[in-house]
Amino acid sequence: MTDLVLRENRGGVAYLTLNRADKLNALNVALFKELQAHVEAIAGQQDEIGCVVLHGAGKCFSAGHDLKDIGAGEKLPGPNYQSHVIEALANLPQPVVNAVHSHCYTGALELALAGDLIVACENAKFADTHAKWALTPVWGMSQRLPRRIGKSKAMEMMLTARTYDAAEAERMGLANMVFAEEGFLDAVAGFCENMLENSWFSLRANKKLLHDTDGLGLGDGLAHEIYYNAGRGPDMDERVGSFGKR
């Protein structure tokens, strides 16, 4: 690896850092290869890793798909390669928190949307600029964006290509919450630490339940929850037994 994506494990959290700061973390094929390797490793480390945070080094989360890579005729390891890597990130058993500061445009927004949660720095800026470049999305924008913010608002973002600040992103549900610029990553770490005080079994099971029932009608979704839920976790007895003793 050439350290285009860095990994640090801390307190049960795997922090993945997009590390092309000199290129505003523009997403090229080499970066995706390293991201894929990290994602595949984390998928098999459920006992050690309870949560994943993806963020960007330097000035921003990511300016998006590397247009120079596109112009040079990027060589992919296989068809729709980046889409499969993003899908693998989204399908990790552990919760994925994407921490966005400053620019998060187009391909970077598609990457961010693969997170179960998006937490934004107060200086974050979100946009889908496919239309500016005569492109259409192939990394999930047309499916994940409307599921997160609704069809009407997704249509607005995709047709206008305008930029939305962190406050707007939070109001529309694109960002779950906004943290101050000073101490942003510390705030993200604190958020994840609080989440990981809950049962890691339940975090994974709840994520899977929501993913598996996405798009189902109410009746089918309720039936799935009743008959196909993951049941009780191995730490339930200990947690229930400790109630009132703390």
Backbone as CSV, one residue per row, in Angstrom:
resi,resn,N_x,N_y,N_z,CA_x,CA_y,CA_z,C_x,C_y,C_z
1,MET,0.831,-1.197,0.000,0.000,0.000,0.000,0.874,1.259,0.000
2,THR,0.325,2.350,-0.511,1.069,3.606,-0.547,0.454,4.640,0.388
3,ASP,-0.335,4.195,1.348,-0.904,5.074,2.373,-1.856,6.121,1.812
4,LEU,-2.589,5.767,0.774,-3.639,6.663,0.280,-4.863,6.605,1.175
5,VAL,-4.993,5.525,1.934,-6.004,5.420,2.983,-5.304,4.904,4.231
6,LEU,-5.312,5.701,5.271,-4.673,5.319,6.523,-5.698,4.682,7.456
7,ARG,-5.214,3.794,8.322,-6.093,3.182,9.321,-5.479,3.298,10.704
8,GLU,-6.302,3.696,11.660,-5.900,3.708,13.067,-7.041,3.123,13.885
9,ASN,-6.738,2.138,14.725,-7.722,1.569,15.636,-7.585,2.237,16.992
10,ARG,-8.714,2.716,17.515,-8.671,3.374,18.814,-10.011,3.197,19.519
11,GLY,-9.978,2.535,20.680,-11.186,2.378,21.477,-12.295,1.619,20.780
12,GLY,-11.940,0.629,19.969,-12.954,-0.143,19.264,-13.427,0.483,17.971
13,VAL,-12.846,1.635,17.618,-13.216,2.334,16.384,-12.069,2.229,15.391
14,ALA,-12.373,1.868,14.158,-11.387,1.901,13.073,-11.546,3.226,12.335
15,TYR,-10.537,4.084,12.443,-10.550,5.369,11.747,-9.837,5.204,10.416
16,LEU,-10.565,5.414,9.330,-10.005,5.370,7.982,-9.896,6.799,7.463
17,THR,-8.704,7.157,7.026,-8.456,8.529,6.578,-8.097,8.546,5.102
18,LEU,-8.898,9.242,4.297,-8.547,9.479,2.895,-7.326,10.383,2.892
19,ASN,-6.227,9.937,2.265,-4.936,10.590,2.494,-4.281,11.074,1.189
20,ARG,-5.055,11.829,0.406,-4.489,12.549,-0.747,-4.702,14.042,-0.521
21,ALA,-4.241,14.519,0.624,-4.527,15.902,1.019,-4.059,16.903,-0.028
22,ASP,-2.943,16.596,-0.711,-2.420,17.525,-1.720,-3.326,17.606,-2.940
23,LYS,-4.211,16.625,-3.099,-5.174,16.606,-4.213,-6.602,16.763,-3.700
24,LEU,-6.750,17.330,-2.493,-8.062,17.479,-1.852,-8.783,16.139,-1.746
25,ASN,-7.992,15.089,-1.552,-8.513,13.725,-1.395,-9.403,13.293,-2.550
26,ALA,-9.056,13.755,-3.747,-9.780,13.323,-4.936,-9.688,11.801,-5.061
27,LEU,-10.774,11.189,-5.455,-10.907,9.733,-5.426,-10.419,9.118,-6.733
28,ASN,-9.259,8.467,-6.684,-8.762,7.771,-7.866,-8.777,6.264,-7.628
29,VAL,-8.403,5.512,-8.629,-8.492,4.051,-8.552,-7.556,3.504,-7.472
30,ALA,-6.372,4.054,-7.374,-5.415,3.568,-6.378,-5.962,3.737,-4.963
31,LEU,-6.624,4.861,-4.714,-7.224,5.080,-3.390,-8.316,4.048,-3.131
32,PHE,-9.140,3.785,-4.118,-10.220,2.807,-3.942,-9.664,1.410,-3.655
33,LYS,-8.550,1.073,-4.254,-7.953,-0.238,-3.988,-7.556,-0.359,-2.519
34,GLU,-6.981,0.705,-1.984,-6.590,0.664,-0.574,-7.814,0.670,0.340
35,LEU,-8.819,1.433,-0.027,-10.048,1.435,0.756,-10.675,0.048,0.769
36,GLN,-10.694,-0.611,-0.369,-11.244,-1.968,-0.448,-10.510,-2.918,0.496
37,ALA,-9.190,-2.844,0.517,-8.413,-3.736,1.380,-8.751,-3.514,2.852
38,HIS,-8.885,-2.263,3.256,-9.236,-1.968,4.644,-10.645,-2.470,4.973
39,VAL,-11.584,-2.231,4.072,-12.968,-2.654,4.312,-13.054,-4.174,4.448
40,GLU,-12.364,-4.884,3.578,-12.394,-6.344,3.652,-11.795,-6.847,4.959
41,ALA,-10.753,-6.197,5.433,-10.153,-6.599,6.707,-11.097,-6.330,7.871
42,ILE,-11.701,-5.161,7.885,-12.593,-4.777,8.989,-13.810,-5.688,9.060
43,ALA,-14.300,-6.139,7.915,-15.485,-7.006,7.895,-15.275,-8.271,8.715
44,GLY,-14.036,-8.739,8.810,-13.744,-9.953,9.561,-13.260,-9.699,10.977
45,GLN,-13.402,-8.459,11.454,-12.880,-8.099,12.778,-13.992,-7.562,13.686
46,GLN,-15.097,-8.262,13.721,-16.247,-7.778,14.471,-16.017,-7.782,15.979
47,ASP,-15.141,-8.631,16.471,-14.869,-8.655,17.903,-13.968,-7.499,18.332
48,GLU,-13.108,-7.042,17.427,-12.173,-5.965,17.765,-12.687,-4.579,17.377
49,ILE,-13.483,-4.527,16.317,-13.941,-3.242,15.779,-15.461,-3.159,15.871
50,GLY,-15.938,-2.157,16.611,-17.377,-1.993,16.765,-17.972,-0.928,15.875
51,CYS,-17.119,-0.080,15.313,-17.595,1.058,14.533,-16.478,1.518,13.605
52,VAL,-16.835,2.095,12.480,-15.873,2.607,11.506,-16.148,4.084,11.267
53,VAL,-15.091,4.886,11.265,-15.196,6.304,10.921,-14.354,6.547,9.678
54,LEU,-14.961,7.149,8.659,-14.244,7.539,7.446,-14.193,9.060,7.390
55,HIS,-13.002,9.602,7.215,-12.861,11.059,7.123,-11.691,11.384,6.209
56,GLY,-11.473,12.659,5.966,-10.432,13.075,5.037,-9.302,13.813,5.721
57,ALA,-8.105,13.645,5.211,-6.939,14.380,5.726,-6.919,15.785,5.131
58,GLY,-6.279,16.685,5.854,-6.054,18.018,5.307,-7.286,18.891,5.283
59,LYS,-7.470,19.604,4.172,-8.454,20.683,4.103,-9.900,20.212,3.973
60,CYS,-10.139,18.977,3.537,-11.522,18.584,3.273,-11.716,17.074,3.327
61,PHE,-12.980,16.657,3.328,-13.324,15.239,3.230,-12.858,14.724,1.874
62,SER,-13.409,15.269,0.816,-12.972,14.922,-0.542,-13.657,15.839,-1.544
63,ALA,-12.894,16.257,-2.544,-13.455,17.079,-3.615,-14.223,16.246,-4.629
64,GLY,-14.148,14.908,-4.512,-14.920,14.042,-5.406,-14.041,13.175,-6.294
65,HIS,-14.664,12.582,-7.285,-13.988,11.721,-8.248,-12.880,12.517,-8.945
66,ASP,-11.721,11.939,-9.056,-10.580,12.602,-9.676,-10.846,12.764,-11.178
67,LEU,-11.144,13.988,-11.591,-11.479,14.236,-12.996,-10.291,13.980,-13.917
68,LYS,-9.072,14.160,-13.407,-7.901,13.857,-14.221,-7.804,12.364,-14.483
69,ASP,-8.208,11.567,-13.508,-8.254,10.120,-13.692,-9.257,9.750,-14.782
70,ILE,-10.417,10.394,-14.733,-11.445,10.131,-15.753,-10.912,10.520,-17.125
71,GLY,-10.320,11.716,-17.211,-9.816,12.203,-18.493,-8.714,11.344,-19.076
72,ALA,-7.945,10.703,-18.187,-6.848,9.845,-18.650,-7.334,8.430,-18.981
73,GLY,-8.640,8.192,-18.822,-9.180,6.860,-19.102,-8.801,5.866,-18.033
74,GLU,-9.242,6.131,-16.812,-8.843,5.329,-15.649,-9.005,3.835,-15.918
75,LYS,-8.025,3.071,-15.468,-8.021,1.623,-15.682,-8.544,0.936,-14.424
76,LEU,-9.704,0.319,-14.551,-10.369,-0.309,-13.410,-10.021,-1.790,-13.325
77,PRO,-9.929,-2.337,-12.113,-9.685,-3.771,-11.956,-10.839,-4.628,-12.474
78,GLY,-12.021,-4.044,-12.549,-13.188,-4.765,-13.044,-14.304,-3.785,-13.320
79,PRO,-15.379,-4.222,-13.987,-16.495,-3.327,-14.297,-17.109,-2.745,-13.022
80,ASN,-17.430,-1.460,-13.084,-18.118,-0.789,-11.971,-17.364,-0.951,-10.648
81,TYR,-16.051,-0.918,-10.729,-15.215,-1.241,-9.578,-15.508,-0.364,-8.362
82,GLN,-15.518,0.956,-8.555,-15.711,1.856,-7.409,-17.069,1.624,-6.751
83,SER,-18.085,1.347,-7.556,-19.417,1.079,-6.999,-19.399,-0.122,-6.067
84,HIS,-18.640,-1.142,-6.444,-18.573,-2.345,-5.609,-17.837,-2.062,-4.293
85,VAL,-16.815,-1.220,-4.345,-16.096,-0.871,-3.116,-17.002,-0.074,-2.185
86,ILE,-17.737,0.882,-2.743,-18.668,1.673,-1.936,-19.748,0.781,-1.342
87,GLU,-20.225,-0.174,-2.109,-21.239,-1.110,-1.615,-20.679,-1.948,-0.475
88,ALA,-19.422,-2.362,-0.598,-18.794,-3.142,0.468,-18.681,-2.320,1.750
89,LEU,-18.360,-1.034,1.612,-18.316,-0.157,2.781,-19.696,-0.056,3.427
90,ALA,-20.705,0.157,2.605,-22.070,0.276,3.124,-22.531,-1.007,3.805
91,ASN,-22.056,-2.141,3.324,-22.517,-3.431,3.829,-21.656,-4.001,4.956
92,LEU,-20.701,-3.226,5.452,-19.960,-3.688,6.616,-20.938,-4.016,7.744
93,PRO,-20.690,-5.071,8.500,-21.599,-5.381,9.607,-21.590,-4.318,10.695
94,GLN,-20.464,-3.636,10.868,-20.365,-2.592,11.875,-20.981,-1.282,11.360
95,PRO,-21.501,-0.453,12.261,-21.953,0.876,11.848,-20.808,1.681,11.245
96,VAL,-21.118,2.429,10.196,-20.140,3.285,9.525,-20.567,4.741,9.707
97,VAL,-19.677,5.539,10.272,-19.923,6.962,10.476,-18.992,7.728,9.548
98,ASN,-19.549,8.489,8.631,-18.723,9.297,7.737,-18.673,10.722,8.270
99,ALA,-17.464,11.172,8.567,-17.241,12.480,9.186,-16.763,13.459,8.125
100,VAL,-17.594,14.429,7.801,-17.358,15.306,6.649,-16.975,16.707,7.106
101,HIS,-15.819,17.164,6.659,-15.461,18.564,6.843,-15.154,19.179,5.486
102,SER,-15.521,20.441,5.334,-15.324,21.193,4.106,-15.937,20.460,2.900
103,HIS,-15.202,20.344,1.785,-15.794,19.868,0.537,-16.214,18.400,0.606
104,CYS,-17.420,18.148,0.101,-17.917,16.779,-0.098,-18.792,16.810,-1.339
105,TYR,-18.151,16.651,-2.500,-18.823,16.895,-3.767,-18.929,15.624,-4.614
106,THR,-20.103,15.385,-5.142,-20.369,14.415,-6.196,-19.911,13.006,-5.807
107,GLY,-18.807,12.515,-6.342,-18.357,11.175,-5.988,-18.073,11.037,-4.506
108,ALA,-17.593,12.116,-3.897,-17.354,12.097,-2.455,-18.668,12.011,-1.695
109,LEU,-19.701,12.670,-2.203,-21.020,12.572,-1.574,-21.563,11.154,-1.708
110,GLU,-21.333,10.521,-2.849,-21.763,9.126,-3.014,-21.040,8.224,-2.019
111,LEU,-19.773,8.497,-1.789,-19.020,7.741,-0.785,-19.572,8.009,0.610
112,ALA,-19.841,9.277,0.916,-20.383,9.623,2.230,-21.733,8.968,2.470
113,LEU,-22.548,8.870,1.428,-23.883,8.294,1.558,-23.846,6.803,1.881
114,ALA,-22.693,6.168,1.690,-22.561,4.761,2.063,-22.477,4.587,3.570
115,GLY,-22.281,5.675,4.301,-22.246,5.604,5.754,-23.638,5.453,6.328
116,ASP,-23.724,4.765,7.448,-25.007,4.675,8.142,-25.382,6.018,8.741
117,LEU,-24.373,6.766,9.149,-24.561,8.103,9.694,-23.563,9.045,9.043
118,ILE,-23.990,10.278,8.823,-23.084,11.333,8.367,-23.067,12.405,9.436
119,VAL,-21.889,12.675,9.971,-21.738,13.787,10.904,-20.899,14.841,10.208
120,ALA,-21.325,16.082,10.326,-20.712,17.152,9.544,-20.040,18.174,10.448
121,CYS,-18.918,18.671,9.998,-18.294,19.840,10.596,-19.094,21.074,10.169
122,GLU,-19.083,22.102,10.972,-19.865,23.290,10.644,-19.406,23.953,9.347
123,ASN,-18.199,23.611,8.855,-17.726,24.186,7.588,-17.985,23.267,6.389
124,ALA,-18.740,22.189,6.599,-18.975,21.215,5.522,-19.804,21.822,4.394
125,LYS,-19.503,21.359,3.182,-20.246,21.793,1.992,-20.525,20.565,1.136
126,PHE,-21.799,20.368,0.806,-22.240,19.195,0.062,-22.816,19.618,-1.291
127,ALA,-22.511,18.836,-2.334,-23.097,19.115,-3.648,-23.016,17.877,-4.527
128,ASP,-23.987,17.759,-5.419,-23.913,16.778,-6.502,-23.750,17.554,-7.797
129,THR,-22.566,17.496,-8.372,-22.271,18.289,-9.567,-22.181,17.440,-10.833
130,HIS,-22.743,16.236,-10.819,-22.706,15.413,-12.038,-23.173,16.206,-13.261
131,ALA,-24.258,16.982,-13.070,-24.844,17.690,-14.215,-23.903,18.738,-14.792
132,LYS,-22.995,19.284,-13.973,-22.050,20.275,-14.484,-21.084,19.672,-15.490
133,TRP,-20.811,18.382,-15.335,-19.793,17.733,-16.155,-20.390,16.782,-17.195
134,ALA,-21.709,16.890,-17.407,-22.393,16.015,-18.367,-22.222,14.547,-17.992
135,LEU,-22.319,14.263,-16.694,-22.203,12.904,-16.178,-23.496,12.493,-15.491
136,THR,-23.701,11.214,-15.348,-24.784,10.690,-14.523,-24.168,9.761,-13.476
137,PRO,-24.787,9.650,-12.313,-24.174,8.885,-11.229,-24.155,7.390,-11.495
138,VAL,-23.068,6.748,-11.046,-22.965,5.288,-11.114,-22.446,4.710,-9.791
139,TRP,-22.296,5.584,-8.778,-21.796,5.118,-7.483,-22.880,5.151,-6.410
140,GLY,-24.141,5.281,-6.816,-25.231,5.151,-5.851,-26.035,6.400,-5.557
141,MET,-25.696,7.534,-6.155,-26.364,8.794,-5.819,-27.876,8.721,-6.017
142,SER,-28.316,8.190,-7.158,-29.744,8.222,-7.479,-30.571,7.333,-6.568
143,GLN,-29.936,6.419,-5.862,-30.655,5.515,-4.973,-30.501,5.888,-3.498
144,ARG,-29.292,6.202,-3.089,-29.070,6.473,-1.660,-29.519,7.880,-1.265
145,LEU,-29.329,8.858,-2.140,-29.687,10.229,-1.777,-31.187,10.380,-1.511
146,PRO,-32.075,9.926,-2.412,-33.508,10.074,-2.106,-33.962,9.243,-0.908
147,ARG,-33.319,8.130,-0.660,-33.674,7.351,0.525,-33.297,8.078,1.809
148,ARG,-32.299,8.933,1.702,-31.869,9.662,2.896,-32.631,10.962,3.083
149,ILE,-32.879,11.695,2.026,-33.471,13.030,2.190,-34.814,13.195,1.491
150,GLY,-35.304,12.149,0.822,-36.562,12.255,0.095,-36.347,12.583,-1.376
151,LYS,-37.266,12.128,-2.199,-37.112,12.273,-3.647,-37.076,13.735,-4.083
152,SER,-37.950,14.562,-3.521,-38.035,15.953,-3.965,-36.734,16.704,-3.712
153,LYS,-36.173,16.544,-2.515,-34.941,17.264,-2.187,-33.759,16.680,-2.969
154,ALA,-33.769,15.360,-3.157,-32.709,14.747,-3.964,-32.766,15.266,-5.403
155,MET,-33.980,15.393,-5.928,-34.133,15.933,-7.275,-33.563,17.352,-7.343
156,GLU,-33.830,18.134,-6.323,-33.304,19.500,-6.277,-31.777,19.503,-6.310
157,MET,-31.162,18.674,-5.462,-29.704,18.636,-5.414,-29.107,18.187,-6.739
158,MET,-29.710,17.181,-7.348,-29.151,16.610,-8.564,-29.363,17.491,-9.784
159,LEU,-30.465,18.249,-9.825,-30.756,19.078,-10.995,-30.119,20.459,-10.916
160,THR,-29.970,20.996,-9.714,-29.409,22.346,-9.596,-27.889,22.337,-9.462
161,ALA,-27.322,21.257,-8.935,-25.879,21.161,-8.682,-25.389,22.234,-7.725
162,ARG,-26.295,22.798,-6.929,-25.891,23.845,-5.997,-25.235,23.240,-4.758
163,THR,-24.554,24.083,-4.023,-23.845,23.665,-2.817,-24.683,23.974,-1.581
164,TYR,-24.705,23.031,-0.662,-25.480,23.150,0.574,-24.512,23.153,1.758
165,ASP,-24.743,24.057,2.691,-23.858,24.112,3.850,-24.303,23.098,4.896
166,ALA,-23.548,23.027,5.989,-23.796,22.009,7.005,-25.163,22.161,7.642
167,ALA,-25.569,23.399,7.915,-26.871,23.627,8.543,-27.999,23.152,7.635
168,GLU,-27.901,23.435,6.335,-28.912,22.965,5.388,-28.910,21.440,5.327
169,ALA,-27.720,20.859,5.323,-27.619,19.397,5.262,-28.274,18.752,6.471
170,GLU,-28.106,19.355,7.633,-28.734,18.807,8.834,-30.248,18.952,8.767
171,ARG,-30.730,20.090,8.303,-32.177,20.310,8.238,-32.857,19.320,7.294
172,MET,-32.197,18.988,6.191,-32.818,18.075,5.227,-32.584,16.603,5.562
173,GLY,-31.790,16.343,6.608,-31.545,14.960,7.012,-30.367,14.311,6.325
174,LEU,-29.631,15.079,5.539,-28.435,14.531,4.906,-27.359,14.283,5.961
175,ALA,-27.173,15.241,6.843,-26.264,15.086,7.982,-27.092,14.806,9.232
176,ASN,-26.646,13.851,10.023,-27.359,13.548,11.259,-27.169,14.629,12.311
177,MET,-25.974,15.199,12.346,-25.692,16.270,13.296,-24.473,17.036,12.826
178,VAL,-24.319,18.228,13.393,-23.215,19.109,13.030,-22.412,19.420,14.286
179,PHE,-21.080,19.311,14.164,-20.171,19.635,15.259,-19.348,20.868,14.897
180,ALA,-18.855,21.542,15.913,-18.022,22.729,15.701,-16.733,22.363,14.982
181,GLU,-16.186,23.342,14.259,-14.947,23.097,13.519,-13.792,22.806,14.467
182,GLU,-13.693,23.569,15.542,-12.646,23.329,16.525,-12.950,22.043,17.295
183,GLY,-12.026,21.110,17.256,-12.221,19.842,17.949,-13.183,18.904,17.255
184,PHE,-13.333,19.054,15.939,-14.312,18.248,15.201,-14.086,16.753,15.380
185,LEU,-12.876,16.288,15.129,-12.628,14.850,15.208,-12.725,14.333,16.639
186,ASP,-12.414,15.167,17.613,-12.608,14.767,19.010,-14.101,14.573,19.300
187,ALA,-14.923,15.450,18.748,-16.369,15.324,18.932,-16.887,14.054,18.267
188,VAL,-16.360,13.754,17.076,-16.751,12.517,16.389,-16.347,11.303,17.221
189,ALA,-15.131,11.342,17.774,-14.663,10.235,18.606,-15.553,10.057,19.828
190,GLY,-15.938,11.162,20.455,-16.821,11.080,21.610,-18.173,10.502,21.252
191,PHE,-18.692,10.891,20.097,-19.963,10.358,19.617,-19.878,8.843,19.450
192,CYS,-18.797,8.377,18.839,-18.634,6.940,18.612,-18.419,6.193,19.923
193,GLU,-17.667,6.777,20.832,-17.455,6.140,22.130,-18.772,5.941,22.867
194,ASN,-19.638,6.939,22.803,-20.945,6.808,23.442,-21.764,5.702,22.795
195,MET,-21.723,5.625,21.470,-22.462,4.585,20.769,-21.953,3.204,21.147
196,LEU,-20.630,3.069,21.281,-20.041,1.766,21.560,-20.214,1.322,23.001
197,GLU,-20.789,2.175,23.849,-21.168,1.727,25.187,-22.364,0.781,25.117
198,ASN,-23.094,0.828,24.019,-24.195,-0.105,23.790,-23.646,-1.454,23.324
199,SER,-24.499,-2.437,23.267,-24.078,-3.770,22.836,-23.645,-3.743,21.373
200,TRP,-22.421,-4.184,21.118,-21.965,-4.258,19.734,-22.816,-5.244,18.943
201,PHE,-23.278,-6.291,19.594,-24.188,-7.237,18.938,-25.425,-6.506,18.430
202,SER,-26.022,-5.671,19.279,-27.238,-4.962,18.883,-26.973,-3.931,17.799
203,LEU,-25.813,-3.274,17.859,-25.483,-2.309,16.809,-25.461,-2.989,15.444
204,ARG,-24.820,-4.148,15.388,-24.758,-4.878,14.114,-26.135,-5.409,13.723
205,ALA,-26.854,-5.957,14.709,-28.161,-6.550,14.413,-29.172,-5.497,13.961
206,ASN,-29.153,-4.321,14.611,-30.077,-3.262,14.223,-29.762,-2.732,12.827
207,LYS,-28.466,-2.590,12.534,-28.084,-2.161,11.187,-28.582,-3.157,10.145
208,LYS,-28.359,-4.437,10.390,-28.778,-5.457,9.431,-30.293,-5.465,9.261
209,LEU,-31.014,-5.298,10.366,-32.472,-5.304,10.295,-32.983,-4.154,9.440
210,LEU,-32.405,-2.974,9.619,-32.822,-1.828,8.816,-32.455,-2.014,7.344
211,HIS,-31.267,-2.555,7.082,-30.857,-2.792,5.696,-31.750,-3.840,5.029
212,ASP,-32.026,-4.922,5.742,-32.785,-6.026,5.153,-34.228,-5.654,4.858
213,THR,-34.787,-4.702,5.603,-36.192,-4.344,5.412,-36.378,-3.064,4.609
214,ASP,-35.291,-2.458,4.169,-35.395,-1.224,3.394,-36.186,-1.482,2.111
215,GLY,-37.242,-0.714,1.915,-38.053,-0.859,0.712,-39.238,-1.799,0.865
216,LEU,-39.317,-2.532,1.961,-40.453,-3.428,2.175,-41.679,-2.638,2.623
217,GLY,-42.858,-3.167,2.323,-44.080,-2.613,2.870,-44.133,-2.853,4.367
218,LEU,-45.032,-2.138,5.045,-45.108,-2.232,6.498,-45.339,-3.663,6.972
219,GLY,-46.288,-4.367,6.354,-46.592,-5.725,6.784,-45.404,-6.660,6.636
220,ASP,-44.747,-6.592,5.480,-43.582,-7.449,5.261,-42.440,-7.072,6.191
221,GLY,-42.276,-5.778,6.425,-41.212,-5.332,7.316,-41.440,-5.792,8.744
222,LEU,-42.682,-5.702,9.212,-42.998,-6.165,10.567,-42.793,-7.669,10.690
223,ALA,-43.203,-8.412,9.658,-43.014,-9.862,9.691,-41.535,-10.210,9.742
224,HIS,-40.721,-9.481,8.977,-39.282,-9.741,8.989,-38.702,-9.473,10.375
225,GLU,-39.127,-8.356,10.974,-38.621,-8.036,12.310,-38.990,-9.126,13.318
226,ILE,-40.197,-9.628,13.236,-40.659,-10.631,14.202,-39.964,-11.975,13.994
227,TYR,-39.881,-12.416,12.750,-39.453,-13.794,12.485,-37.981,-13.944,12.105
228,TYR,-37.344,-12.844,11.679,-35.962,-12.963,11.210,-34.995,-12.058,11.969
229,ASN,-35.414,-11.562,13.120,-34.486,-10.731,13.891,-33.389,-11.597,14.495
230,ALA,-32.319,-10.965,14.930,-31.147,-11.702,15.411,-31.286,-12.209,16.840
231,GLY,-32.354,-11.812,17.509,-32.586,-12.322,18.856,-31.718,-11.639,19.904
232,ARG,-31.464,-12.367,20.971,-30.712,-11.816,22.095,-29.213,-11.988,21.887
233,GLY,-28.466,-10.985,22.310,-27.026,-11.051,22.182,-26.373,-11.797,23.323
234,PRO,-25.139,-12.206,23.150,-24.434,-12.953,24.185,-24.167,-12.136,25.447
235,ASP,-24.273,-10.813,25.351,-24.031,-9.959,26.511,-25.317,-9.495,27.187
236,MET,-26.479,-10.042,26.759,-27.740,-9.571,27.322,-27.851,-9.850,28.814
237,ASP,-27.537,-11.092,29.240,-27.688,-11.442,30.653,-26.837,-10.532,31.538
238,GLU,-25.624,-10.279,31.100,-24.736,-9.423,31.880,-25.272,-7.997,31.961
239,ARG,-25.772,-7.500,30.856,-26.278,-6.125,30.824,-27.551,-5.976,31.663
240,VAL,-28.472,-6.923,31.514,-29.704,-6.857,32.292,-29.397,-7.069,33.779
241,GLY,-28.484,-7.979,34.072,-28.123,-8.254,35.464,-27.468,-7.086,36.163
242,SER,-26.806,-6.221,35.383,-26.118,-5.077,35.980,-27.031,-3.875,36.152
243,PHE,-28.269,-3.973,35.668,-29.194,-2.843,35.750,-29.448,-2.479,37.216
244,GLY,-29.279,-1.242,37.534,-29.511,-0.766,38.889,-28.331,-0.954,39.832
245,LYS,-27.263,-1.590,39.336,-26.091,-1.825,40.195,-24.980,-0.828,39.943
246,ARG,-25.160,-0.016,38.914,-24.083,0.925,38.573,-24.157,2.187,39.439
